[in-house]
Amino acid sequence: MLAVMPSLPSAAATESLRDLQREIWLAKIARAKAMTPDERLAETVALTTQAFARMHAAALADLGTSDPEAGWAEVRRRLERIRAARDAGRFVTELPAVR
């Protein structure tokens, strides 16, 4: 059986998608600018909570278990691995200076 390659989107469709993405991005920025500091903090806590829940769910799925403690242990292990890479200088927080 011959696999059919999907066609690339047209230039107009690509431009339309780019415009939509920009509108969404600008709306998010406007929303963030309109927030009070307390609202920003609450949003940060909510997003962090969601991120940890997703990390936990992914760890459970990867381990093939439903044991919450095993899931959190895996999340800790993964975060420690990222932390070690950062501390070893494998991640950068600033772009190199342009010469």
C-alpha positions as CSV (number, residue, x, y, z in Angstrom):
1,M,0.0,0.0,0.0
2,L,1.3,3.4,-0.9
3,A,1.5,6.0,1.8
4,V,0.1,9.4,0.9
5,M,2.0,12.4,2.1
6,P,-0.2,15.2,3.4
7,S,0.0,18.4,1.4
8,L,1.6,21.4,2.9
9,P,-0.8,24.2,3.9
10,S,-1.2,27.1,1.4
11,A,0.6,30.4,2.0
12,A,-2.8,32.0,2.8
13,A,-3.6,29.3,5.4
14,T,-0.2,29.7,6.9
15,E,-0.6,33.5,7.1
16,S,-4.1,33.1,8.6
17,L,-2.8,30.8,11.3
18,R,0.1,33.2,12.0
19,D,-2.4,36.0,12.4
20,L,-4.6,34.0,14.7
21,Q,-1.6,33.0,16.8
22,R,-0.6,36.7,17.1
23,E,-4.1,37.7,18.1
24,I,-4.2,35.1,20.9
25,W,-0.7,36.1,22.1
26,L,-1.7,39.8,22.2
27,A,-4.9,39.0,24.1
28,K,-2.9,37.0,26.6
29,I,-0.5,39.9,27.1
30,A,-3.4,42.4,27.5
31,R,-5.0,40.1,30.1
32,A,-1.7,39.7,32.0
33,K,-1.2,43.5,32.0
34,A,-4.7,44.1,33.4
35,M,-4.2,41.7,36.3
36,T,-3.5,42.9,39.8
37,P,-0.4,41.4,41.6
38,D,-2.7,39.1,43.6
39,E,-4.4,37.9,40.4
40,R,-0.9,37.2,38.8
41,L,0.2,35.3,41.9
42,A,-3.0,33.2,41.9
43,E,-2.5,32.5,38.2
44,T,1.1,31.5,38.8
45,V,0.0,29.1,41.5
46,A,-2.7,27.6,39.4
47,L,-0.4,27.1,36.4
48,T,2.3,25.5,38.6
49,T,-0.3,23.2,40.2
50,Q,-1.5,22.1,36.7
51,A,2.1,21.6,35.6
52,F,2.9,19.3,38.5
53,A,-0.4,17.4,38.0
54,R,0.6,16.8,34.4
55,M,4.1,15.7,35.3
56,H,2.7,13.3,37.9
57,A,0.2,11.9,35.4
58,A,3.0,11.4,32.8
59,A,5.2,9.7,35.4
60,L,2.4,7.3,36.3
61,A,1.8,6.5,32.7
62,D,5.5,6.0,31.9
63,L,5.9,3.8,34.9
64,G,2.7,1.9,34.2
65,T,1.5,2.2,37.7
66,S,-1.3,3.9,39.6
67,D,0.7,4.3,42.8
68,P,0.8,8.0,43.6
69,E,4.0,7.8,45.7
70,A,5.9,6.1,42.9
71,G,4.7,8.8,40.5
72,W,5.9,11.6,42.8
73,A,9.2,9.8,43.3
74,E,9.6,9.7,39.5
75,V,8.7,13.4,39.3
76,R,11.4,14.2,41.9
77,R,13.9,12.1,40.0
78,R,13.2,13.9,36.7
79,L,13.3,17.3,38.3
80,E,16.6,16.5,40.0
81,R,18.0,15.4,36.7
82,I,17.1,18.7,35.1
83,R,18.5,20.5,38.2
84,A,21.8,18.6,37.9
85,A,22.1,19.5,34.2
86,R,21.4,23.2,35.0
87,D,24.0,23.2,37.8
88,A,26.6,21.5,35.6
89,G,26.2,24.4,33.2
90,R,24.4,22.5,30.4
91,F,21.6,25.0,30.3
92,V,22.1,28.7,29.8
93,T,20.0,31.5,31.1
94,E,21.5,34.2,28.8
95,L,22.3,34.3,25.1
96,P,26.0,34.8,24.3
97,A,27.0,38.3,23.5
98,V,26.9,39.2,19.8
99,R,30.4,39.9,18.5
